Amino acid sequence: MDVQSKEYREHRIFTELDEYQEFYKGISYTIMSFVTMGTKSIINIDTYSFSSMQGTIDSIKMTLANGRINDAYALLRKYYDSTIINIYASLYLQNEVSLENFIVKKIDNWLNGIEAIPEYRIMSSYIRNSEKFTELNKLLHKDERYKRIRKRCNDHTHYNFYHNVLLNDNEIYLPYRIKALSQYQNDIKNIFILHLAYLFYLNEHYMASTDYIDALECGLTPEENSQYWVAPFIQEIFDKIIKTNRLDIANLIIEKTCMNLK
């Protein structure tokens, strides 16, 4: 069986999935104390959004390790949706919160199970049409890669092609299985880049290291400009994933942020 082959078992995607998991685990912890303006939540609402994404990626890793590439695409669509929901909620809160509108009901109701989040197309359109993301959207959507990823997710989820059906059978040899796994690797990497690009562009303080807060909590005077220091794990993922694969996006984020991102 090709799912037991060394080429499959040692495919680079499994290492990268570990890296994505570690990122979401790290940022879930470091942003916990940042208050989410516009809601009644005590803990930053993104904390559990990120830990949920970490869980989804863990499920993806296990599903792929079991040779179920077709099922993994259903999880990829879920991960894609969760990144859009996360950015939509954050953007909507920033746009709507004010002294007169201290609690943004649409998001606060969603948090409390009173109101459903809008459907994917509405959220995606809201993000695509945001003036805050004008420059970033030009880079992210300069081609149709995300449209093609969405289509692939749907093709696998709905069994639009028989060869996708076969990718869920881990007991047969398929000459295109490794190619499909490499395509999946590229697809999830692009979604990860999209999420981080929007996230860092919109919430640059999420990149901050804990040095500034740690000093205050210990009763010490923080080092000058330490509030702009970037957490090492964020600089590492920025260098390894965004810079390496989308230098145009990396340069834009560096240009626009006040953080000491290199």
Secondary structure as UniProt FT lines:
FT   HELIX           2..4
FT   HELIX           6..9
FT   HELIX           12..30
FT   TURN            31..33
FT   TURN            37..38
FT   HELIX           45..65
FT   TURN            66..67
FT   HELIX           69..96
FT   HELIX           105..111
FT   TURN            112..113
FT   HELIX           120..128
FT   HELIX           131..133
FT   HELIX           134..140
FT   HELIX           145..157
FT   TURN            158..159
FT   HELIX           162..166
FT   TURN            167..168
FT   TURN            170..171
FT   TURN            175..176
FT   HELIX           177..202
FT   HELIX           204..207
FT   HELIX           211..217
FT   TURN            218..219
FT   TURN            224..225
FT   HELIX           226..228
FT   HELIX           232..237
FT   HELIX           238..243
FT   HELIX           244..245
FT   HELIX           247..256
//
